[in-house]
Amino acid sequence: MNSGLSHQDVIFKLRFGSPAQQSDIAQQLRRLAVCRLEGFCAKVGVLPTDLMESNESACAIAAYAQIFPGTGAGSSDQQAGLLLRWVVSFQEGSMPELAIMQIAGALNAVDLADVNHGASFRGGRLKGSVGPLRMAIRAAFEARGVMNNRELWAYLREQQPAGLQFSGKAGESLAEVFIDGGIGSKDWTYFVNRATEERKVL
């Protein structure tokens, strides 16, 4: 499902519309971006209504969705975050022409990300793609360098990446990670195997 908004109409109204038209189309775009970020907001514990009412909250979540793709944000989330950021910039009157250009690009990217996301699940997982735990492990290695399994567990348990819940101490029988999205709880051995797989591709 794409945005359903005519990109030409959006840009025309943002550039040449009356203040009321500009305000209306900007609010529609903001609502679109927030709708696309609802799942991500749930993972990070933020109410979508906050993004509609608070520019500060909107910018914070927009930045988080773009900077930390390994902690729960997919490509569509990242593009929606980018769209939200520039819509807020336009609404605040900050560099309106640049904001309009960026909105146009982000709106196209949101639609493309949705198309690619749908295609990726029709034939199962894409070759080379990894699950949320591997993504979190990869992000941890990129942030802190390669760690042993106990160090990695301790780091991720402290960080608690969105979509993952770590409990118990590394190596213990009660150590487990709960993975959102219908995957469920996994034990220490599963964690070690995913970490080993990720080290092999470094």
N, C-alpha and C positions, 0 to 999 in steps of 0.2 A: 504494500500500500504506500503510495507516495504522498507527498504533502497535500496534493489536491489544490494547491494555490498556483495561479498563473504567475510564473516568474516575471513575465513582462509587465503585468498589471501591478505586481508588488513594487517593482523598481520604479515604474512610472509614477505611482502614487506617492512613494517615498520622496521622489525628486520634485515632482510638480504639483502634488495634491495640496489641498487646503490643510491648515493645521489640524482640523478635525479628521480629515481623511488620513493624514500621516499618523496621527495618534491611533486611529482605529486599526490600520494595517500593521503598525508596530505591535499593538497589543495582540493581534491575531498571530503574528509570528512568534511572539513571546509564549503564547499559549501552546502553539505547535511544539516549540522547543521543550517546554516544560512537560508536555504529554509524552514526548519521546524519552524524557529523562525520568519518568515515574519509577521504572524498575530500578534504575541506578540510585535514585533517592531512597528507595526502600532499603537498599543494601547498606547505605551509609547513614541511615537514620534521620533523614531530612524530609519534612513535609513538602510536597509539591506546591501547596498554597504559599509557602514561605517564598518560593522563587517568583511567584507572581506579585507578591506584595513588597518584597525587600530587594532592592538592587544589590545590596551588600551580600545577601545570601545567594542571590542568583549568580553573581560574579564568582563567589567562592566555589560553588558547585560546578560552574562552567569550567573554571581552572582545574579543579580536581579531576573532572571527567576527562580532560585533555592530557593532564600530566601523568596520571596514574592508570594507564590502560590495563596494567597487570593486576589491578585490585578490584576488578569488577566491571569496568567500563569497556563495552564493546565499541566497534567502529562507529555504529550509529549513535551511541552515547557521546562519543568524542565529537562527532560532527554537530550533534544537537547542542552540545556544550559550547561549541564555537559560535553557532547561530545565536544562542542565548546571549553570549558575551557581547556580540556586535549589536544586537537589538537593544540591549541595555545602554550601550554606548550611544546609539542613535537617540534613544529616548532622553538621555541626559544632555544631548546637544553637543557631544564631544566628537569633533571631526566627522560631521555628518556625511560628507561625500565619501570619505574612506570607509565609514561604517556601511554605507549603501553598497559599495563594491564588495565588501567582505560578506555582507548579508546575502548578496546574489550568489557568491561562490559557495557559502555554507549551505544555502537552501538547495542548490544542486547536489552538493555532497551528501546531505541528509537523504535525499531521494535515492542516490546511487548506493549509499550504504545499506538502505533498506532492501533494495533489489539484490545486492550481493549477499546480504544476510539470509534472505529467503532461499536463494540459490544454493547456499552452502549447506543447507540442511536437507535438501531434496534427495541428495545422494549420499547422506551420511556426512561424517566429519571430513573436511577437506584434507588432502594429503599435506602433512607437515604441520597441521594445526595441533594445538595441545589444549588440555583442560585447564580449569581454574587453578588447581593446585600447582601444576607445572608452571603456569604463568606467574604465580606468586613466588615460586622458587627461583625462576629466572630473574624476576625483578629484584629479589633479595641478593642474588649473586652479582647482578649488575650494580647494585647499590653498595654492597659490602665486600665484594670479592667472594671467591669460592670458600665455603665453610664446610666443616665436617657436619655430620648429621645432627649431632647434639647441639652444636652452635646454631645451625640453621633452624632447628625446631624452636630453640629459645628465642631467636630473633623474630620468627614469624608469630610465635605465641605472644610476644610483647607487642608486635605491630597489629596483630589481628586484622589482616587484609579483608576488605569487604567480600562477603560471600563465603568466607572460611571462618570456622571457630575452632581454635586449638584448645585442648584441655589435657591436663596431666603432664607429668615430667617426661622428658625424652628417654626412650628406651624402656619405660615401665609398661606393664601390661594394661594399665588404664589410660595410657596415652592414646588419644584419638583426635582426628580432625573431622569436623562435620562440614560437608560441602553442600552449599545450596544448589538449587536447580534440579532437585530430585535425585541427586547422587547419594546423599546420606553420609553416614559415619564410616570412616576408614581408620585402620589401625596403624601402629608404628611401622610394621613391615611394608605396608602399602606406601607410606610416606617415604621410607628409605628407598624403595624401588623407583619412585618418581624422581627423587633427588639424584639417584644414580643415572637415570635416563637423561636428566638435564645436564649433568656433568659431561656426559659423552658427546654432547653437541657443542660444548664450549670451544 
